Amino acid sequence: VQLVESGGGLVQSGGSLRLSCTAYGSTAGYGASAWFRQAPGQEREGVACISSSDGSTYYSDSVKGRFTISTDNAKNTVYLQMGALKPEDTAAYYCAADPDHYCSENGLSSGDFGSWGQGTQVTVSS
């Protein structure tokens, strides 16, 4: 499956952005979709995940209460609605999906996901 992200850009601190990730190819029975981010010089961080089977979600502490992950199955698209953005949210954001993963409070690991998008840059100015 090919994942294509869009929606990144430059926004002021406190603003909002919505990222989109559309899957091309067979996504039937896909286990979970997730969003990761990576700032220069830092490790990739899993910020949100949603399971296809029951809609269960996971959010990292750094974004909980500010970001919301959702899906539109008819469009094969997963969204990340980002609010109350902070300069420390500046990063390249990557969409990921895997047929076997289930989102839980155990967190996110990039090694659990087999399909990745190319990334979209989010820059939050202070």
Residue, then its C-alpha position, 0 to 999 in steps of 0.5 A: v500500500q502507498l501512503v501519501e500525506s498532505g496538509g503540512g505548512l507554516v502556522q503560528s503558535g496556538g493555531s491549528l492544522r489538519l494533516s491527511c494521509t490517503a492510502y492507495g492499494s489494498t487496505a482491506g483488513y488493515g490493522a492500524s494507522a498512525w502518525f509519527r513525527q521527527a524533528p532534526g536531530q531527534e528520534r522519530e516519535g509516535v504521536a497518535c494511532i487508531s485501530s481499524s477493528d474498533g477505533s481504539t486510539y493512542y496518543s502520546d503525552s506530548v499531544k494528548g488533548r490537542f491532537t485528534i486522529s480519525t479515519d474516513n474509510a470510504k476515502n481510505t484516509v486518516y487525518l490528524q487534527m492538530g490544535a493549540l500548536k506549539p513551536e516544539d510541534t515543529a517536525a516532519y510528520y509521517c503517516a504509517a500503517d500496518p495490517d497487524h498492529y493494534c493501538s494500545e496504551n503500550g505506545l508506538s514503535s516505528g518498527d511495528f509499521g510496515s508502510w510509510g508515507q513520504g512525510t509532510q513538514v509542519t512548522v510552528s512559529s512563536 
